[in-house]
Amino acid sequence: MVKEGLTRLSVSSAEYYAYHGVKSEEKKLGGKYEVDLDLYYNAKRAILSDNVKDSINYEEALFCVSEVINGNENYDLVETMCSDILDTLMDKFPELLIATVRIRKYAVPMRRIIGFIEAEQTFSRLDE
């Protein structure tokens, strides 16, 4: 017997190459991005049916990410890109109760040596 509760479906380190940033070099040359998703929903129906149609399909979730990162809009800030991904996921999946999106941007052109910069945002329908 499955108890009611939230299931977390996570995707880690989905890689993209995209052309975003404040500096013109970033928009021209592009760079590597990684995205993590934490998607929370009541998976009871999916668990009982064992059918992807009753779940949050992570392939469709990654398609949402691709639409934003590789779409027609150029972003200066990873915070804005993160917010747009979150909005797209919440619109696509009405059963999604809580979602967290993390974006890491590598090879940031600056006068420091850093591994990456990262933005994270969370949205919850439970707060509504």
C-alpha positions, 0 to 999 in steps of 0.5 A: 500500500502506497501512502499519500505524499509527495514524490521528488523526481530529480534530474541532475546535470543536464548539459546545454550549450547556449549563448547567454550573458551580459558580455557580447563575447558570451552571446557570440561564443556561447558556453556550457550550462548545467541544469538540475530539476527537483520536481515534487508531485503526488505520484500515487496514480503513477505508481499504481498504474506504472504508466508514464502518462500518469507521471511527470515525464522527465523527458518532457521536462527537459524539453521545457528546459531546452525550449528556454535555454536554446530558444529565441530569447537571449538572457543576460542573467541566469536568474531570469533564465531560471525563472522562465524555466520554472514558469514553463514547467509549472505551466506544462505540468499542473500536477507539479506542486513544488519545483526547484531549478538550478542552473550552473554556468561554466567558463564565466569570462571574468578576472577570477578563476571560478568553477561556475556560477549558479542560480536556484529558484523554487516555486510552490503551489502549496503557498497559494 
